[in-house]
């Protein structure tokens, strides 16, 4: 943001006067905030967001102002709105995580930090924060994943009617494993998630990130049992054919010699 000065303030005030619907309200509100003109910042930003409800940057600025006033719930609402408009807004993810920390909600904060790390994998500070937070939640996720994994298709009818695999917890476990660089375990969780939930944006983003660090995940759709048996049978036949071809090649070579 440009250096705050009276000239800067005047310039943006004039822009907003000429066009009340201008997005200039956001940098102007930021300037007011930095100059400790808190009421002016809040009034300007509230009016600007009302006139520009689909401007994610404006909602992030309003959240920052609410955080200054220690109004955590309104800040949370604005940040979630901002992310629904612009999922890749790094500042929104960061402020969201910090707000959840203030609200003493470590699981939600962990999810927010992991989303931030997915968007910015080289952020060492965020990775360190994840490692601190995941110790509070990862054991619970790991137990659930274990209970899920030991249930075969044949045991499907034995599951209690209330059993519903929780996507959020599955993603959190995957992200925790990712933070530890446990690539194979993360890949296993992701494979099960694709089988259970199908191809959805949350899983696709994580698959792309995992593929950038390891070999691509090839099987993202369930293969019927009969299909697996056929695949195994085909593999055996192909290996036998390869062996026969090699034997024939050896016989031909000896005959020529």
C-alpha positions as CSV (number, residue, x, y, z in Angstrom):
1,X,0.0,0.0,0.0
2,X,1.4,3.5,-0.8
3,X,2.8,5.6,1.9
4,X,0.0,7.2,3.9
5,X,-0.2,11.0,3.7
6,X,-2.9,13.6,3.6
7,X,-2.5,13.8,-0.1
8,X,-3.2,10.1,-0.4
9,X,-6.3,10.4,1.8
10,X,-7.5,13.4,-0.2
11,X,-7.0,11.5,-3.5
12,X,-9.1,8.5,-2.5
13,X,-11.7,10.7,-0.8
14,X,-12.2,12.5,-4.1
15,X,-12.4,9.2,-6.0
16,X,-15.1,8.0,-3.7
17,X,-17.0,11.3,-3.8
18,X,-17.1,11.2,-7.6
19,X,-18.1,7.6,-7.7
20,X,-19.8,6.3,-4.4
21,X,-19.7,2.8,-5.8
22,X,-16.0,2.9,-6.4
23,X,-13.7,0.2,-4.9
24,X,-11.5,3.0,-3.7
25,X,-13.3,2.6,-0.3
26,X,-11.0,-0.3,0.5
27,X,-7.6,1.5,0.3
28,X,-9.2,4.6,1.9
29,X,-10.4,2.5,4.8
30,X,-7.0,0.9,5.1
31,X,-5.4,4.3,5.3
32,X,-7.9,5.5,7.9
33,X,-7.1,2.3,9.9
34,X,-3.3,3.0,9.7
35,X,-3.8,6.5,10.8
36,X,-5.9,5.4,13.9
37,X,-9.0,6.9,12.4
38,X,-11.0,3.8,13.4
39,X,-14.5,5.1,13.3
40,X,-13.9,6.6,9.8
41,X,-12.4,3.4,8.6
42,X,-15.4,1.3,9.8
43,X,-18.1,3.7,8.5
44,X,-16.3,4.0,5.1
45,X,-15.8,0.3,4.7
46,X,-19.3,-0.7,5.8
47,X,-20.8,1.6,3.2
48,X,-18.3,0.4,0.6
49,X,-19.0,-3.3,1.2
50,X,-22.7,-2.6,1.0
51,X,-22.3,-1.1,-2.4
52,X,-19.7,-3.7,-3.5
53,X,-20.9,-7.0,-2.0
54,X,-18.9,-9.1,-4.4
55,X,-15.6,-7.4,-3.8
56,X,-13.5,-9.9,-1.8
57,X,-10.8,-7.3,-1.0
58,X,-13.3,-5.0,0.6
59,X,-14.6,-7.7,2.8
60,X,-11.1,-8.6,3.9
61,X,-10.5,-4.9,4.8
62,X,-13.7,-4.9,6.8
63,X,-12.7,-8.0,8.6
64,X,-9.4,-6.3,9.6
65,X,-11.3,-3.4,11.0
66,X,-13.7,-5.7,13.0
67,X,-10.6,-7.5,14.4
68,X,-9.2,-4.2,15.6
69,X,-12.5,-3.7,17.5
70,X,-12.2,-7.3,18.8
71,X,-15.5,-8.1,17.0
72,X,-14.5,-11.7,16.1
73,X,-17.7,-13.1,14.9
74,X,-18.4,-10.3,12.4
75,X,-14.8,-10.6,11.2
76,X,-15.2,-14.3,10.8
77,X,-18.4,-13.8,8.7
78,X,-16.6,-11.3,6.4
79,X,-13.6,-13.6,5.9
80,X,-15.8,-16.5,5.0
81,X,-17.7,-14.3,2.6
82,X,-14.4,-13.2,1.0
83,X,-13.2,-16.7,0.6
84,X,-16.4,-17.7,-1.0
85,X,-15.8,-15.0,-3.6
86,X,-12.0,-15.6,-3.9
87,X,-10.8,-18.9,-2.6
88,X,-7.1,-18.1,-3.3
89,X,-7.0,-15.0,-1.2
90,X,-4.0,-15.6,1.0
91,X,-4.6,-12.8,3.4
92,X,-8.2,-14.0,4.0
93,X,-7.0,-17.5,4.9
94,X,-4.3,-16.1,7.2
95,X,-6.8,-13.8,9.0
96,X,-9.3,-16.6,9.2
97,X,-6.8,-18.9,10.9
98,X,-5.8,-16.1,13.4
99,X,-9.4,-15.4,14.1
100,X,-10.2,-19.0,14.9
101,X,-7.2,-19.0,17.2
102,X,-8.6,-16.0,19.1
103,X,-11.9,-17.9,19.3
104,X,-10.1,-20.9,20.7
105,X,-11.1,-23.2,17.8
106,X,-7.9,-25.0,17.0
107,X,-9.4,-27.5,14.5
108,X,-10.9,-24.7,12.4
109,X,-7.6,-22.8,12.6
110,X,-5.7,-25.9,11.5
111,X,-7.9,-26.2,8.4
112,X,-7.5,-22.6,7.5
113,X,-3.7,-22.8,7.9
114,X,-3.6,-25.9,5.8
115,X,-5.6,-24.2,3.0
116,X,-3.1,-21.4,3.2
117,X,-0.1,-23.8,2.9
118,X,-1.7,-25.5,-0.1
119,X,-1.8,-22.1,-1.8
120,X,1.6,-21.1,-0.7
121,X,3.7,-24.4,-0.1
122,X,6.9,-22.5,0.6
123,X,5.5,-20.6,3.6
124,X,7.7,-22.0,6.4
125,X,6.0,-20.1,9.1
126,X,2.6,-21.5,8.3
127,X,4.1,-25.0,8.1
128,X,5.5,-24.6,11.6
129,X,2.1,-23.4,12.9
130,X,0.4,-26.4,11.4
131,X,2.8,-28.8,13.2
132,X,2.0,-27.1,16.5
133,X,-1.7,-27.2,15.9
134,X,-2.0,-30.7,14.4
135,X,-0.9,-32.3,17.6
136,X,-4.2,-31.2,19.1
137,X,-6.3,-32.8,16.4
138,X,-4.4,-35.4,14.3
139,X,-4.8,-38.4,16.7
140,X,-8.5,-38.2,16.5
141,X,-8.4,-38.1,12.7
142,X,-6.0,-41.0,12.6
143,X,-8.2,-43.2,14.7
144,X,-11.2,-42.4,12.5
145,X,-9.2,-43.2,9.4
146,X,-8.1,-46.5,10.8
147,X,-11.7,-47.5,11.7
148,X,-12.7,-46.6,8.1
149,X,-9.9,-48.4,6.4
150,X,-10.5,-51.8,8.2
151,X,-14.1,-52.0,6.9
152,X,-14.2,-54.0,3.6
153,X,-17.0,-53.9,1.1
154,X,-18.3,-57.1,2.6
155,X,-18.6,-55.4,6.0
156,X,-20.5,-52.5,4.5
157,X,-23.8,-53.7,6.0
158,X,-22.3,-53.9,9.5
159,X,-21.7,-50.1,9.7
160,X,-24.1,-48.3,12.1
161,X,-26.8,-46.3,10.3
162,X,-25.4,-43.1,11.8
163,X,-21.9,-43.7,10.3
164,X,-21.1,-40.9,7.8
165,X,-17.5,-40.4,6.7
166,X,-16.7,-36.8,7.5
167,X,-15.0,-35.1,4.5
168,X,-13.6,-32.3,6.7
169,X,-11.9,-34.7,9.0
170,X,-10.5,-36.7,6.1
171,X,-9.1,-33.6,4.5
172,X,-7.6,-32.6,7.9
173,X,-5.9,-35.9,8.3
174,X,-4.5,-35.7,4.7
175,X,-3.2,-32.2,5.4
176,X,-1.6,-33.3,8.6
177,X,0.2,-36.1,6.8
178,X,1.2,-33.7,4.1
179,X,2.7,-31.3,6.6
180,X,4.8,-34.2,8.0
181,X,5.8,-35.1,4.4
182,X,4.3,-38.6,4.9
183,X,3.7,-38.9,1.2
184,X,2.6,-42.6,1.0
185,X,0.2,-42.3,3.9
186,X,-1.3,-39.1,2.4
187,X,-1.7,-40.8,-0.9
188,X,-3.5,-43.7,0.7
189,X,-5.9,-41.4,2.5
190,X,-6.5,-39.5,-0.7
191,X,-7.2,-42.6,-2.7
192,X,-9.8,-43.7,-0.1
193,X,-11.3,-40.2,-0.2
194,X,-11.7,-40.3,-4.0
195,X,-13.4,-43.7,-3.7
196,X,-15.8,-42.5,-1.0
197,X,-16.5,-38.9,-2.1
198,X,-15.7,-38.9,-5.8
199,X,-13.9,-36.2,-7.8
200,X,-14.5,-32.9,-5.9
201,X,-12.6,-29.6,-5.9
202,X,-11.2,-30.1,-2.4
203,X,-9.7,-33.5,-3.3
204,X,-8.6,-32.4,-6.8
205,X,-6.6,-29.5,-5.4
206,X,-4.8,-31.8,-2.9
207,X,-4.2,-34.4,-5.6
208,X,-2.5,-31.8,-7.8
209,X,-0.3,-30.6,-4.9
210,X,0.6,-34.2,-4.0
211,X,1.4,-35.0,-7.6
212,X,3.7,-32.0,-7.7
213,X,5.7,-33.5,-4.8
214,X,5.5,-37.3,-5.8
215,X,4.4,-39.6,-8.6
216,X,0.9,-38.9,-9.9
217,X,-2.1,-40.7,-8.3
218,X,-3.4,-42.9,-11.1
219,X,-6.5,-44.5,-9.6
220,X,-9.0,-42.0,-8.5
221,X,-12.2,-44.0,-9.2
222,X,-13.3,-47.3,-7.7
223,X,-12.6,-50.4,-9.7
224,X,-15.3,-53.1,-9.5
225,X,-14.2,-56.4,-8.0
226,X,-14.7,-58.2,-11.3
227,X,-12.7,-55.5,-12.9
228,X,-9.9,-56.0,-10.4
229,X,-9.9,-59.8,-11.0
230,X,-9.8,-59.3,-14.8
231,X,-7.0,-56.8,-14.4
232,X,-4.9,-59.2,-12.3
233,X,-5.7,-62.0,-14.8
234,X,-4.6,-59.8,-17.8
235,X,-1.4,-59.0,-16.0
236,X,-0.6,-62.7,-15.5
237,X,-1.3,-63.5,-19.1
238,X,0.8,-60.5,-20.3
239,X,3.7,-61.7,-18.2
240,X,3.4,-65.2,-19.6
241,X,3.3,-63.8,-23.2
242,X,6.4,-61.8,-22.5
243,X,8.2,-64.8,-21.2
244,X,7.2,-66.9,-24.3
245,X,8.3,-64.1,-26.6
246,X,11.7,-64.1,-24.9
247,X,12.0,-67.8,-25.2
248,X,11.2,-67.7,-28.9
249,X,13.7,-65.0,-29.4
250,X,16.4,-67.0,-27.7
251,X,15.5,-70.1,-29.8
252,X,15.6,-68.1,-33.1
253,X,19.0,-66.6,-32.1
254,X,20.5,-70.0,-31.4
255,X,19.1,-71.3,-34.7
256,X,20.7,-68.5,-36.7
257,X,24.1,-69.1,-35.0
